[in-house]
Amino acid sequence: MTKATFSVNTCFTPGARWYDTAGQPIQAHGGALLRHDGAWYWYGEDKTAHVNARVTTVTGVSCYRSTDLLNWDNLGLCLTADADPASPLHRTKIVERPKVLYNAATGKFVMWMHLDEPGYTFSRAGIAVADCPAGPFTLVRVQRSISHDYGYPDHDPRNQREQGNAFLDMNLFLDDDGQWRRSTSQG
């Protein structure tokens, strides 16, 4: 399908490639949806540069917008790779599972994501903020979860005994009481 032959999506087709409103394949892997001001925002890993790679290093986090959950406008990268090799957002590192919530108290959009290095030994959460849902998001904090000796072996590759539990597959939700919650799988 090319831009010249693309038409508006009229139905979901399980197993088929899903195209945005410009006729390009949607790049929002491992992501989540946010509903804000009458629209849906879909955040996910952009894997365009790594289509055949086993591990996806940082290209960035894509943001798409829709009012019907079927047709998505590509708003571009809302969080991009960093040129600094020491940054956890450098193109050689890993960003996965971005989730975004709106913080009504601050008026900011807050993104949580899994940050890692090849080999999955960094295992931290990244927290970024933006003034609007399409970003740009700025990384403001990188952290491990609570530090506690849960009986991890001395030579655990993630150093969980020393640095706290690993952040891997995370999820966020806004509870009925207006409080946000986070869950994470321990790897």
VMD Tcl script that builds the backbone (N, CA, C; Angstrom):
set m [mol new atoms 561]
animate dup $m
set s [atomselect $m all]
$s set {name element resname resid chain x y z} {
  {N N MET 1 A 0.849 -1.178 0.000}
  {CA C MET 1 A 0.000 0.000 0.000}
  {C C MET 1 A 0.896 1.243 0.000}
  {N N THR 2 A 0.633 2.150 -0.858}
  {CA C THR 2 A 1.406 3.384 -0.924}
  {C C THR 2 A 0.508 4.553 -0.555}
  {N N LYS 3 A 1.136 5.690 -0.379}
  {CA C LYS 3 A 0.359 6.883 -0.060}
  {C C LYS 3 A -0.681 7.183 -1.138}
  {N N ALA 4 A -0.333 6.925 -2.388}
  {CA C ALA 4 A -1.240 7.239 -3.489}
  {C C ALA 4 A -2.499 6.379 -3.462}
  {N N THR 5 A -2.420 5.147 -2.918}
  {CA C THR 5 A -3.574 4.252 -2.921}
  {C C THR 5 A -4.226 4.120 -1.548}
  {N N PHE 6 A -3.749 4.833 -0.563}
  {CA C PHE 6 A -4.278 4.684 0.784}
  {C C PHE 6 A -5.634 5.346 0.923}
  {N N SER 7 A -6.518 4.676 1.645}
  {CA C SER 7 A -7.811 5.262 1.967}
  {C C SER 7 A -8.022 5.163 3.471}
  {N N VAL 8 A -9.026 5.832 3.959}
  {CA C VAL 8 A -9.342 5.825 5.377}
  {C C VAL 8 A -9.682 4.399 5.809}
  {N N ASN 9 A -9.194 4.006 6.990}
  {CA C ASN 9 A -9.539 2.693 7.531}
  {C C ASN 9 A -11.026 2.679 7.856}
  {N N THR 10 A -11.727 1.628 7.439}
  {CA C THR 10 A -13.158 1.503 7.711}
  {C C THR 10 A -13.462 0.349 8.655}
  {N N CYS 11 A -12.462 -0.507 8.899}
  {CA C CYS 11 A -12.646 -1.621 9.825}
  {C C CYS 11 A -11.284 -2.115 10.297}
  {N N PHE 12 A -11.294 -2.861 11.378}
  {CA C PHE 12 A -10.077 -3.508 11.856}
  {C C PHE 12 A -9.905 -4.818 11.100}
  {N N THR 13 A -8.670 -5.140 10.740}
  {CA C THR 13 A -8.382 -6.386 10.052}
  {C C THR 13 A -7.300 -7.117 10.840}
  {N N PRO 14 A -7.683 -7.998 11.756}
  {CA C PRO 14 A -6.695 -8.716 12.570}
  {C C PRO 14 A -5.648 -9.415 11.708}
  {N N GLY 15 A -4.392 -9.261 12.096}
  {CA C GLY 15 A -3.285 -9.889 11.393}
  {C C GLY 15 A -2.748 -9.093 10.225}
  {N N ALA 16 A -3.468 -8.081 9.789}
  {CA C ALA 16 A -3.010 -7.266 8.657}
  {C C ALA 16 A -2.187 -6.087 9.171}
  {N N ARG 17 A -1.304 -5.590 8.336}
  {CA C ARG 17 A -0.529 -4.402 8.682}
  {C C ARG 17 A -1.492 -3.233 8.832}
  {N N TRP 18 A -1.237 -2.404 9.860}
  {CA C TRP 18 A -2.109 -1.269 10.143}
  {C C TRP 18 A -1.398 0.002 9.701}
  {N N TYR 19 A -2.069 0.824 8.926}
  {CA C TYR 19 A -1.479 2.034 8.371}
  {C C TYR 19 A -2.056 3.277 9.035}
  {N N ASP 20 A -1.208 4.303 9.157}
  {CA C ASP 20 A -1.679 5.587 9.669}
  {C C ASP 20 A -2.388 6.355 8.556}
  {N N THR 21 A -2.843 7.559 8.857}
  {CA C THR 21 A -3.604 8.335 7.877}
  {C C THR 21 A -2.765 8.831 6.708}
  {N N ALA 22 A -1.443 8.709 6.816}
  {CA C ALA 22 A -0.564 9.075 5.698}
  {C C ALA 22 A -0.174 7.850 4.873}
  {N N GLY 23 A -0.719 6.674 5.240}
  {CA C GLY 23 A -0.426 5.468 4.477}
  {C C GLY 23 A 0.846 4.758 4.888}
  {N N GLN 24 A 1.411 5.102 6.033}
  {CA C GLN 24 A 2.636 4.469 6.519}
  {C C GLN 24 A 2.302 3.468 7.633}
  {N N PRO 25 A 3.073 2.365 7.734}
  {CA C PRO 25 A 2.822 1.413 8.819}
  {C C PRO 25 A 2.971 2.096 10.183}
  {N N ILE 26 A 2.051 1.809 11.089}
  {CA C ILE 26 A 2.106 2.382 12.434}
  {C C ILE 26 A 3.298 1.797 13.177}
  {N N GLN 27 A 4.079 2.669 13.803}
  {CA C GLN 27 A 5.256 2.283 14.591}
  {C C GLN 27 A 5.010 2.693 16.041}
  {N N ALA 28 A 4.312 1.851 16.786}
  {CA C ALA 28 A 3.992 2.169 18.186}
  {C C ALA 28 A 3.954 0.875 19.008}
  {N N HIS 29 A 5.053 0.150 18.967}
  {CA C HIS 29 A 5.153 -1.153 19.609}
  {C C HIS 29 A 5.279 -1.019 21.129}
  {N N GLY 30 A 4.719 -1.980 21.846}
  {CA C GLY 30 A 4.857 -2.019 23.302}
  {C C GLY 30 A 4.269 -0.810 23.995}
  {N N GLY 31 A 3.300 -0.194 23.405}
  {CA C GLY 31 A 2.821 1.087 23.902}
  {C C GLY 31 A 1.519 1.031 24.660}
  {N N ALA 32 A 0.930 2.198 24.790}
  {CA C ALA 32 A -0.316 2.351 25.533}
  {C C ALA 32 A -1.078 3.559 25.010}
  {N N LEU 33 A -2.336 3.631 25.409}
  {CA C LEU 33 A -3.214 4.710 24.982}
  {C C LEU 33 A -3.495 5.672 26.126}
  {N N LEU 34 A -3.684 6.925 25.761}
  {CA C LEU 34 A -4.093 7.973 26.696}
  {C C LEU 34 A -5.279 8.691 26.074}
  {N N ARG 35 A -6.316 8.911 26.844}
  {CA C ARG 35 A -7.467 9.703 26.380}
  {C C ARG 35 A -7.329 11.089 26.981}
  {N N HIS 36 A -7.337 12.125 26.122}
  {CA C HIS 36 A -7.185 13.502 26.602}
  {C C HIS 36 A -7.913 14.448 25.662}
  {N N ASP 37 A -8.745 15.316 26.230}
  {CA C ASP 37 A -9.472 16.342 25.477}
  {C C ASP 37 A -10.154 15.800 24.221}
  {N N GLY 38 A -10.866 14.693 24.358}
  {CA C GLY 38 A -11.653 14.156 23.257}
  {C C GLY 38 A -10.891 13.377 22.213}
  {N N ALA 39 A -9.621 13.120 22.434}
  {CA C ALA 39 A -8.833 12.354 21.474}
  {C C ALA 39 A -8.062 11.259 22.202}
  {N N TRP 40 A -7.673 10.262 21.442}
  {CA C TRP 40 A -6.816 9.196 21.936}
  {C C TRP 40 A -5.402 9.437 21.433}
  {N N TYR 41 A -4.418 9.171 22.294}
  {CA C TYR 41 A -3.008 9.263 21.935}
  {C C TYR 41 A -2.394 7.884 22.153}
  {N N TRP 42 A -1.667 7.422 21.145}
  {CA C TRP 42 A -1.039 6.100 21.192}
  {C C TRP 42 A 0.468 6.334 21.199}
  {N N TYR 43 A 1.119 5.890 22.280}
  {CA C TYR 43 A 2.562 6.013 22.435}
  {C C TYR 43 A 3.177 4.629 22.298}
  {N N GLY 44 A 4.281 4.529 21.583}
  {CA C GLY 44 A 4.928 3.230 21.442}
  {C C GLY 44 A 6.324 3.356 20.878}
  {N N GLU 45 A 7.021 2.256 20.935}
  {CA C GLU 45 A 8.402 2.190 20.448}
  {C C GLU 45 A 8.412 2.321 18.928}
  {N N ASP 46 A 9.246 3.200 18.422}
  {CA C ASP 46 A 9.439 3.320 16.981}
  {C C ASP 46 A 10.570 2.371 16.593}
  {N N LYS 47 A 10.236 1.353 15.815}
  {CA C LYS 47 A 11.223 0.347 15.409}
  {C C LYS 47 A 11.586 0.461 13.932}
  {N N THR 48 A 11.307 1.608 13.337}
  {CA C THR 48 A 11.556 1.800 11.909}
  {C C THR 48 A 12.994 1.482 11.525}
  {N N ALA 49 A 13.947 1.957 12.294}
  {CA C ALA 49 A 15.362 1.776 11.949}
  {C C ALA 49 A 15.877 0.387 12.293}
  {N N HIS 50 A 15.065 -0.421 12.940}
  {CA C HIS 50 A 15.547 -1.715 13.430}
  {C C HIS 50 A 14.614 -2.850 13.042}
  {N N VAL 51 A 14.081 -2.803 11.852}
  {CA C VAL 51 A 13.074 -3.773 11.436}
  {C C VAL 51 A 13.582 -5.206 11.561}
  {N N ASN 52 A 14.836 -5.462 11.239}
  {CA C ASN 52 A 15.364 -6.823 11.282}
  {C C ASN 52 A 16.242 -7.098 12.494}
  {N N ALA 53 A 16.297 -6.179 13.450}
  {CA C ALA 53 A 17.146 -6.354 14.623}
  {C C ALA 53 A 16.452 -7.216 15.673}
  {N N ARG 54 A 17.239 -7.995 16.417}
  {CA C ARG 54 A 16.707 -8.826 17.488}
  {C C ARG 54 A 16.335 -7.964 18.697}
  {N N VAL 55 A 17.158 -6.983 19.006}
  {CA C VAL 55 A 16.907 -6.059 20.108}
  {C C VAL 55 A 16.764 -4.662 19.522}
  {N N THR 56 A 15.752 -3.961 19.939}
  {CA C THR 56 A 15.503 -2.630 19.412}
  {C C THR 56 A 16.201 -1.591 20.265}
  {N N THR 57 A 17.140 -0.913 19.682}
  {CA C THR 57 A 17.787 0.196 20.363}
  {C C THR 57 A 16.964 1.458 20.125}
  {N N VAL 58 A 17.381 2.554 20.710}
  {CA C VAL 58 A 16.560 3.760 20.724}
  {C C VAL 58 A 16.509 4.457 19.362}
  {N N THR 59 A 15.340 4.547 18.810}
  {CA C THR 59 A 15.027 5.481 17.734}
  {C C THR 59 A 14.239 6.603 18.380}
  {N N GLY 60 A 13.252 6.195 19.161}
  {CA C GLY 60 A 12.428 7.139 19.889}
  {C C GLY 60 A 11.079 6.544 20.200}
  {N N VAL 61 A 10.244 7.354 20.804}
  {CA C VAL 61 A 8.876 6.969 21.122}
  {C C VAL 61 A 7.959 7.744 20.193}
  {N N SER 62 A 7.123 7.009 19.474}
  {CA C SER 62 A 6.168 7.607 18.548}
  {C C SER 62 A 4.915 8.037 19.286}
  {N N CYS 63 A 4.236 9.029 18.712}
  {CA C CYS 63 A 2.945 9.458 19.224}
  {C C CYS 63 A 1.985 9.566 18.046}
  {N N TYR 64 A 0.841 8.912 18.185}
  {CA C TYR 64 A -0.228 8.971 17.194}
  {C C TYR 64 A -1.483 9.508 17.871}
  {N N ARG 65 A -2.355 10.133 17.087}
  {CA C ARG 65 A -3.599 10.709 17.616}
  {C C ARG 65 A -4.777 10.217 16.785}
  {N N SER 66 A -5.886 9.900 17.483}
  {CA C SER 66 A -7.099 9.438 16.808}
  {C C SER 66 A -8.323 9.887 17.589}
  {N N THR 67 A -9.426 10.049 16.876}
  {CA C THR 67 A -10.697 10.311 17.551}
  {C C THR 67 A -11.627 9.107 17.448}
  {N N ASP 68 A -11.225 8.084 16.662}
  {CA C ASP 68 A -12.096 6.913 16.483}
  {C C ASP 68 A -11.411 5.576 16.777}
  {N N LEU 69 A -10.159 5.600 17.214}
  {CA C LEU 69 A -9.364 4.400 17.511}
  {C C LEU 69 A -9.100 3.520 16.287}
  {N N LEU 70 A -9.441 3.989 15.124}
  {CA C LEU 70 A -9.245 3.235 13.893}
  {C C LEU 70 A -8.273 3.942 12.955}
  {N N ASN 71 A -8.413 5.254 12.846}
  {CA C ASN 71 A -7.553 6.054 11.973}
  {C C ASN 71 A -6.644 6.916 12.842}
  {N N TRP 72 A -5.331 6.780 12.612}
  {CA C TRP 72 A -4.329 7.404 13.477}
  {C C TRP 72 A -3.443 8.356 12.691}
  {N N ASP 73 A -3.344 9.605 13.184}
  {CA C ASP 73 A -2.427 10.593 12.616}
  {C C ASP 73 A -1.086 10.445 13.313}
  {N N ASN 74 A -0.015 10.336 12.539}
  {CA C ASN 74 A 1.330 10.237 13.103}
  {C C ASN 74 A 1.797 11.642 13.489}
  {N N LEU 75 A 1.987 11.864 14.782}
  {CA C LEU 75 A 2.468 13.156 15.272}
  {C C LEU 75 A 3.983 13.196 15.395}
  {N N GLY 76 A 4.642 12.110 15.020}
  {CA C GLY 76 A 6.105 12.045 15.045}
  {C C GLY 76 A 6.638 11.487 16.351}
  {N N LEU 77 A 7.947 11.642 16.516}
  {CA C LEU 77 A 8.592 11.174 17.741}
  {C C LEU 77 A 8.373 12.194 18.847}
  {N N CYS 78 A 7.835 11.736 19.963}
  {CA C CYS 78 A 7.620 12.634 21.097}
  {C C CYS 78 A 8.774 12.549 22.091}
  {N N LEU 79 A 9.597 11.517 21.974}
  {CA C LEU 79 A 10.832 11.356 22.748}
  {C C LEU 79 A 11.848 10.774 21.780}
  {N N THR 80 A 12.985 11.439 21.637}
  {CA C THR 80 A 13.964 11.013 20.637}
  {C C THR 80 A 15.266 10.551 21.282}
  {N N ALA 81 A 16.037 9.823 20.507}
  {CA C ALA 81 A 17.351 9.364 20.955}
  {C C ALA 81 A 18.247 10.563 21.247}
  {N N ASP 82 A 19.168 10.369 22.179}
  {CA C ASP 82 A 20.102 11.406 22.608}
  {C C ASP 82 A 21.469 11.153 21.961}
  {N N ALA 83 A 22.163 12.202 21.554}
  {CA C ALA 83 A 23.476 12.058 20.923}
  {C C ALA 83 A 24.580 11.706 21.912}
  {N N ASP 84 A 24.361 11.918 23.195}
  {CA C ASP 84 A 25.365 11.656 24.228}
  {C C ASP 84 A 25.458 10.152 24.505}
  {N N PRO 85 A 26.608 9.518 24.246}
  {CA C PRO 85 A 26.747 8.074 24.486}
  {C C PRO 85 A 26.510 7.666 25.942}
  {N N ALA 86 A 26.660 8.580 26.887}
  {CA C ALA 86 A 26.433 8.262 28.300}
  {C C ALA 86 A 24.953 8.303 28.673}
  {N N SER 87 A 24.121 8.851 27.814}
  {CA C SER 87 A 22.697 8.991 28.105}
  {C C SER 87 A 21.982 7.643 28.006}
  {N N PRO 88 A 21.011 7.389 28.901}
  {CA C PRO 88 A 20.210 6.169 28.756}
  {C C PRO 88 A 19.298 6.203 27.529}
  {N N LEU 89 A 19.235 7.347 26.856}
  {CA C LEU 89 A 18.456 7.469 25.625}
  {C C LEU 89 A 19.333 7.478 24.374}
  {N N HIS 90 A 20.629 7.144 24.517}
  {CA C HIS 90 A 21.514 7.079 23.351}
  {C C HIS 90 A 21.014 5.989 22.411}
  {N N ARG 91 A 21.255 6.161 21.129}
  {CA C ARG 91 A 20.731 5.224 20.121}
  {C C ARG 91 A 21.188 3.785 20.311}
  {N N THR 92 A 22.249 3.545 21.081}
  {CA C THR 92 A 22.718 2.176 21.326}
  {C C THR 92 A 22.009 1.524 22.510}
  {N N LYS 93 A 21.171 2.279 23.216}
  {CA C LYS 93 A 20.477 1.771 24.402}
  {C C LYS 93 A 19.071 1.306 24.018}
  {N N ILE 94 A 18.291 0.899 24.993}
  {CA C ILE 94 A 16.965 0.329 24.758}
  {C C ILE 94 A 15.906 1.139 25.511}
  {N N VAL 95 A 14.842 1.504 24.804}
  {CA C VAL 95 A 13.664 2.126 25.409}
  {C C VAL 95 A 12.470 1.257 25.025}
  {N N GLU 96 A 11.727 0.796 26.050}
  {CA C GLU 96 A 10.587 -0.077 25.794}
  {C C GLU 96 A 9.393 0.320 26.649}
  {N N ARG 97 A 8.216 -0.090 26.217}
  {CA C ARG 97 A 6.971 -0.014 26.969}
  {C C ARG 97 A 6.598 1.383 27.471}
  {N N PRO 98 A 6.635 2.417 26.641}
  {CA C PRO 98 A 6.275 3.756 27.122}
  {C C PRO 98 A 4.795 3.850 27.491}
  {N N LYS 99 A 4.533 4.477 28.618}
  {CA C LYS 99 A 3.173 4.719 29.100}
  {C C LYS 99 A 3.073 6.179 29.506}
  {N N VAL 100 A 1.947 6.840 29.218}
  {CA C VAL 100 A 1.790 8.264 29.514}
  {C C VAL 100 A 0.484 8.495 30.264}
  {N N LEU 101 A 0.563 9.309 31.300}
  {CA C LEU 101 A -0.607 9.776 32.038}
  {C C LEU 101 A -0.551 11.299 32.106}
  {N N TYR 102 A -1.717 11.906 32.238}
  {CA C TYR 102 A -1.794 13.352 32.422}
  {C C TYR 102 A -1.881 13.632 33.916}
  {N N ASN 103 A -1.024 14.522 34.411}
  {CA C ASN 103 A -1.040 14.923 35.813}
  {C C ASN 103 A -1.796 16.247 35.901}
  {N N ALA 104 A -3.040 16.185 36.325}
  {CA C ALA 104 A -3.881 17.384 36.392}
  {C C ALA 104 A -3.345 18.403 37.388}
  {N N ALA 105 A -2.657 17.942 38.434}
  {CA C ALA 105 A -2.132 18.866 39.443}
  {C C ALA 105 A -1.013 19.739 38.891}
  {N N THR 106 A -0.197 19.195 37.974}
  {CA C THR 106 A 0.925 19.955 37.419}
  {C C THR 106 A 0.652 20.443 35.999}
  {N N GLY 107 A -0.367 19.872 35.359}
  {CA C GLY 107 A -0.635 20.214 33.968}
  {C C GLY 107 A 0.370 19.594 33.011}
  {N N LYS 108 A 1.103 18.594 33.462}
  {CA C LYS 108 A 2.140 17.939 32.645}
  {C C LYS 108 A 1.695 16.538 32.234}
  {N N PHE 109 A 2.239 16.092 31.128}
  {CA C PHE 109 A 2.090 14.714 30.683}
  {C C PHE 109 A 3.338 13.978 31.149}
  {N N VAL 110 A 3.145 12.840 31.788}
  {CA C VAL 110 A 4.248 12.107 32.406}
  {C C VAL 110 A 4.374 10.749 31.728}
  {N N MET 111 A 5.558 10.461 31.201}
  {CA C MET 111 A 5.836 9.198 30.534}
  {C C MET 111 A 6.747 8.354 31.425}
  {N N TRP 112 A 6.355 7.106 31.629}
  {CA C TRP 112 A 7.218 6.112 32.264}
  {C C TRP 112 A 7.610 5.126 31.180}
  {N N MET 113 A 8.850 4.648 31.230}
  {CA C MET 113 A 9.318 3.682 30.243}
  {C C MET 113 A 10.397 2.796 30.858}
  {N N HIS 114 A 10.624 1.671 30.261}
  {CA C HIS 114 A 11.708 0.774 30.650}
  {C C HIS 114 A 12.952 1.193 29.861}
  {N N LEU 115 A 14.029 1.515 30.590}
  {CA C LEU 115 A 15.310 1.863 29.970}
  {C C LEU 115 A 16.294 0.720 30.230}
  {N N ASP 116 A 17.065 0.384 29.212}
  {CA C ASP 116 A 18.026 -0.703 29.401}
  {C C ASP 116 A 19.189 -0.570 28.445}
  {N N GLU 117 A 20.107 -1.510 28.580}
  {CA C GLU 117 A 21.273 -1.628 27.706}
  {C C GLU 117 A 21.231 -3.010 27.088}
  {N N PRO 118 A 21.916 -3.211 25.968}
  {CA C PRO 118 A 21.969 -4.571 25.420}
  {C C PRO 118 A 22.408 -5.541 26.522}
  {N N GLY 119 A 21.716 -6.661 26.617}
  {CA C GLY 119 A 21.978 -7.619 27.681}
  {C C GLY 119 A 21.031 -7.461 28.854}
  {N N TYR 120 A 20.257 -6.392 28.854}
  {CA C TYR 120 A 19.251 -6.126 29.888}
  {C C TYR 120 A 19.840 -6.160 31.303}
  {N N THR 121 A 20.900 -5.422 31.500}
  {CA C THR 121 A 21.527 -5.349 32.821}
  {C C THR 121 A 21.278 -4.012 33.517}
  {N N PHE 122 A 20.770 -3.011 32.834}
  {CA C PHE 122 A 20.518 -1.689 33.406}
  {C C PHE 122 A 19.169 -1.674 34.131}
  {N N SER 123 A 18.131 -2.152 33.460}
  {CA C SER 123 A 16.803 -2.418 34.025}
  {C C SER 123 A 16.250 -1.318 34.918}
  {N N ARG 124 A 16.132 -0.115 34.372}
  {CA C ARG 124 A 15.626 1.015 35.139}
  {C C ARG 124 A 14.358 1.580 34.506}
  {N N ALA 125 A 13.666 2.374 35.286}
  {CA C ALA 125 A 12.517 3.115 34.774}
  {C C ALA 125 A 12.995 4.511 34.423}
  {N N GLY 126 A 12.524 5.007 33.307}
  {CA C GLY 126 A 12.767 6.389 32.932}
  {C C GLY 126 A 11.477 7.161 33.072}
  {N N ILE 127 A 11.585 8.385 33.531}
  {CA C ILE 127 A 10.415 9.246 33.697}
  {C C ILE 127 A 10.688 10.527 32.924}
  {N N ALA 128 A 9.781 10.865 32.014}
  {CA C ALA 128 A 9.914 12.058 31.180}
  {C C ALA 128 A 8.627 12.864 31.273}
  {N N VAL 129 A 8.730 14.161 31.034}
  {CA C VAL 129 A 7.554 15.033 31.104}
  {C C VAL 129 A 7.460 15.905 29.850}
  {N N ALA 130 A 6.217 16.353 29.588}
  {CA C ALA 130 A 5.962 17.252 28.456}
  {C C ALA 130 A 4.786 18.155 28.801}
  {N N ASP 131 A 4.701 19.270 28.089}
  {CA C ASP 131 A 3.604 20.214 28.293}
  {C C ASP 131 A 2.364 19.880 27.481}
  {N N CYS 132 A 2.528 19.083 26.430}
  {CA C CYS 132 A 1.388 18.687 25.614}
  {C C CYS 132 A 1.505 17.197 25.299}
  {N N PRO 133 A 0.412 16.546 24.923}
  {CA C PRO 133 A 0.459 15.099 24.740}
  {C C PRO 133 A 1.409 14.627 23.644}
  {N N ALA 134 A 1.664 15.451 22.638}
  {CA C ALA 134 A 2.561 15.061 21.550}
  {C C ALA 134 A 4.026 15.373 21.852}
  {N N GLY 135 A 4.303 15.880 23.057}
  {CA C GLY 135 A 5.683 16.189 23.422}
  {C C GLY 135 A 6.118 17.516 22.860}
  {N N PRO 136 A 7.409 17.753 22.866}
  {CA C PRO 136 A 8.459 16.779 23.157}
  {C C PRO 136 A 8.568 16.482 24.655}
  {N N PHE 137 A 8.883 15.219 24.959}
  {CA C PHE 137 A 9.111 14.788 26.326}
  {C C PHE 137 A 10.590 14.944 26.654}
  {N N THR 138 A 10.850 15.324 27.903}
  {CA C THR 138 A 12.212 15.490 28.406}
  {C C THR 138 A 12.430 14.524 29.552}
  {N N LEU 139 A 13.483 13.736 29.464}
  {CA C LEU 139 A 13.815 12.789 30.527}
  {C C LEU 139 A 14.222 13.564 31.773}
  {N N VAL 140 A 13.551 13.276 32.901}
  {CA C VAL 140 A 13.835 14.001 34.140}
  {C C VAL 140 A 14.362 13.094 35.249}
  {N N ARG 141 A 14.172 11.779 35.110}
  {CA C ARG 141 A 14.610 10.889 36.188}
  {C C ARG 141 A 14.794 9.478 35.656}
  {N N VAL 142 A 15.795 8.807 36.203}
  {CA C VAL 142 A 16.044 7.396 35.919}
  {C C VAL 142 A 16.197 6.717 37.266}
  {N N GLN 143 A 15.479 5.612 37.476}
  {CA C GLN 143 A 15.517 4.994 38.798}
  {C C GLN 143 A 15.324 3.490 38.745}
  {N N ARG 144 A 15.776 2.834 39.794}
  {CA C ARG 144 A 15.428 1.440 40.072}
  {C C ARG 144 A 14.328 1.469 41.109}
  {N N SER 145 A 13.626 0.353 41.279}
  {CA C SER 145 A 12.574 0.306 42.284}
  {C C SER 145 A 13.188 0.097 43.664}
  {N N ILE 146 A 12.381 -0.279 44.603}
  {CA C ILE 146 A 12.840 -0.373 45.985}
  {C C ILE 146 A 14.045 -1.309 46.130}
  {N N SER 147 A 14.957 -0.914 46.978}
  {CA C SER 147 A 16.110 -1.753 47.277}
  {C C SER 147 A 15.765 -2.637 48.462}
  {N N HIS 148 A 15.853 -3.903 48.255}
  {CA C HIS 148 A 15.583 -4.853 49.324}
  {C C HIS 148 A 16.189 -6.181 48.914}
  {N N ASP 149 A 16.763 -6.887 49.852}
  {CA C ASP 149 A 17.346 -8.184 49.559}
  {C C ASP 149 A 16.249 -9.242 49.578}
  {N N TYR 150 A 15.788 -9.591 48.389}
  {CA C TYR 150 A 14.777 -10.628 48.255}
  {C C TYR 150 A 15.421 -11.994 48.045}
  {N N GLY 151 A 16.690 -12.118 48.408}
  {CA C GLY 151 A 17.382 -13.382 48.232}
  {C C GLY 151 A 17.977 -13.559 46.851}
  {N N TYR 152 A 18.206 -12.437 46.141}
  {CA C TYR 152 A 18.812 -12.542 44.823}
  {C C TYR 152 A 20.236 -13.072 44.960}
  {N N PRO 153 A 20.713 -13.835 43.988}
  {CA C PRO 153 A 22.074 -14.357 44.067}
  {C C PRO 153 A 23.108 -13.232 44.008}
  {N N ASP 154 A 24.278 -13.503 44.561}
  {CA C ASP 154 A 25.350 -12.497 44.583}
  {C C ASP 154 A 25.742 -12.037 43.192}
  {N N HIS 155 A 25.645 -12.898 42.205}
  {CA C HIS 155 A 26.097 -12.555 40.848}
  {C C HIS 155 A 24.926 -12.372 39.887}
  {N N ASP 156 A 23.826 -11.839 40.393}
  {CA C ASP 156 A 22.664 -11.536 39.565}
  {C C ASP 156 A 23.073 -10.489 38.530}
  {N N PRO 157 A 22.877 -10.751 37.221}
  {CA C PRO 157 A 23.324 -9.787 36.198}
  {C C PRO 157 A 22.662 -8.418 36.298}
  {N N ARG 158 A 21.503 -8.340 36.933}
  {CA C ARG 158 A 20.820 -7.045 37.078}
  {C C ARG 158 A 21.185 -6.347 38.380}
  {N N ASN 159 A 22.026 -6.949 39.202}
  {CA C ASN 159 A 22.456 -6.348 40.475}
  {C C ASN 159 A 21.278 -5.898 41.322}
  {N N GLN 160 A 20.235 -6.717 41.386}
  {CA C GLN 160 A 19.038 -6.326 42.119}
  {C C GLN 160 A 19.259 -6.248 43.619}
  {N N ARG 161 A 20.166 -7.030 44.144}
  {CA C ARG 161 A 20.444 -6.972 45.582}
  {C C ARG 161 A 21.006 -5.599 45.949}
  {N N GLU 162 A 21.884 -5.060 45.104}
  {CA C GLU 162 A 22.538 -3.791 45.399}
  {C C GLU 162 A 21.739 -2.581 44.928}
  {N N GLN 163 A 21.050 -2.704 43.798}
  {CA C GLN 163 A 20.439 -1.537 43.162}
  {C C GLN 163 A 18.916 -1.506 43.206}
  {N N GLY 164 A 18.299 -2.525 43.753}
  {CA C GLY 164 A 16.841 -2.573 43.758}
  {C C GLY 164 A 16.320 -3.417 42.625}
  {N N ASN 165 A 15.056 -3.766 42.721}
  {CA C ASN 165 A 14.455 -4.626 41.709}
  {C C ASN 165 A 14.505 -3.986 40.332}
  {N N ALA 166 A 14.575 -4.832 39.324}
  {CA C ALA 166 A 14.610 -4.376 37.938}
  {C C ALA 166 A 13.240 -3.877 37.514}
  {N N PHE 167 A 13.229 -2.821 36.706}
  {CA C PHE 167 A 12.012 -2.380 36.031}
  {C C PHE 167 A 12.044 -3.000 34.644}
  {N N LEU 168 A 11.042 -3.757 34.309}
  {CA C LEU 168 A 10.969 -4.351 32.981}
  {C C LEU 168 A 9.635 -3.970 32.351}
  {N N ASP 169 A 8.703 -4.894 32.234}
  {CA C ASP 169 A 7.406 -4.598 31.632}
  {C C ASP 169 A 6.531 -3.881 32.647}
  {N N MET 170 A 6.313 -2.603 32.418}
  {CA C MET 170 A 5.535 -1.788 33.347}
  {C C MET 170 A 4.186 -1.444 32.743}
  {N N ASN 171 A 3.277 -1.081 33.626}
  {CA C ASN 171 A 2.011 -0.539 33.186}
  {C C ASN 171 A 1.589 0.539 34.170}
  {N N LEU 172 A 0.821 1.498 33.713}
  {CA C LEU 172 A 0.295 2.583 34.536}
  {C C LEU 172 A -1.199 2.677 34.309}
  {N N PHE 173 A -1.912 3.149 35.318}
  {CA C PHE 173 A -3.312 3.479 35.113}
  {C C PHE 173 A -3.721 4.546 36.104}
  {N N LEU 174 A -4.739 5.289 35.733}
  {CA C LEU 174 A -5.307 6.316 36.586}
  {C C LEU 174 A -6.528 5.713 37.250}
  {N N ASP 175 A -6.494 5.604 38.573}
  {CA C ASP 175 A -7.554 4.964 39.329}
  {C C ASP 175 A -8.771 5.874 39.437}
  {N N ASP 176 A -9.901 5.313 39.865}
  {CA C ASP 176 A -11.135 6.079 40.021}
  {C C ASP 176 A -10.986 7.248 40.987}
  {N N ASP 177 A -10.040 7.122 41.924}
  {CA C ASP 177 A -9.841 8.191 42.904}
  {C C ASP 177 A -8.902 9.287 42.398}
  {N N GLY 178 A -8.495 9.203 41.116}
  {CA C GLY 178 A -7.618 10.213 40.534}
  {C C GLY 178 A -6.143 9.971 40.788}
  {N N GLN 179 A -5.817 8.904 41.507}
  {CA C GLN 179 A -4.424 8.582 41.791}
  {C C GLN 179 A -3.893 7.645 40.711}
  {N N TRP 180 A -2.609 7.834 40.339}
  {CA C TRP 180 A -2.020 6.943 39.363}
  {C C TRP 180 A -1.420 5.758 40.087}
  {N N ARG 181 A -1.356 4.650 39.404}
  {CA C ARG 181 A -0.777 3.418 39.924}
  {C C ARG 181 A 0.181 2.863 38.879}
  {N N ARG 182 A 1.183 2.157 39.352}
  {CA C ARG 182 A 2.165 1.538 38.453}
  {C C ARG 182 A 2.278 0.083 38.852}
  {N N SER 183 A 2.437 -0.775 37.876}
  {CA C SER 183 A 2.734 -2.175 38.140}
  {C C SER 183 A 3.928 -2.533 37.274}
  {N N THR 184 A 4.706 -3.479 37.734}
  {CA C THR 184 A 5.881 -3.899 36.980}
  {C C THR 184 A 6.112 -5.379 37.196}
  {N N SER 185 A 6.573 -6.058 36.159}
  {CA C SER 185 A 6.948 -7.456 36.332}
  {C C SER 185 A 8.407 -7.471 36.768}
  {N N GLN 186 A 8.698 -8.342 37.666}
  {CA C GLN 186 A 10.084 -8.507 38.116}
  {C C GLN 186 A 10.683 -9.619 37.305}
  {N N GLY 187 A 11.798 -9.329 36.659}
  {CA C GLY 187 A 12.405 -10.309 35.775}
  {C C GLY 187 A 13.460 -11.024 36.436}
}
mol reanalyze $m
mol bondsrecalc $m
mol representation Tube
mol addrep $m
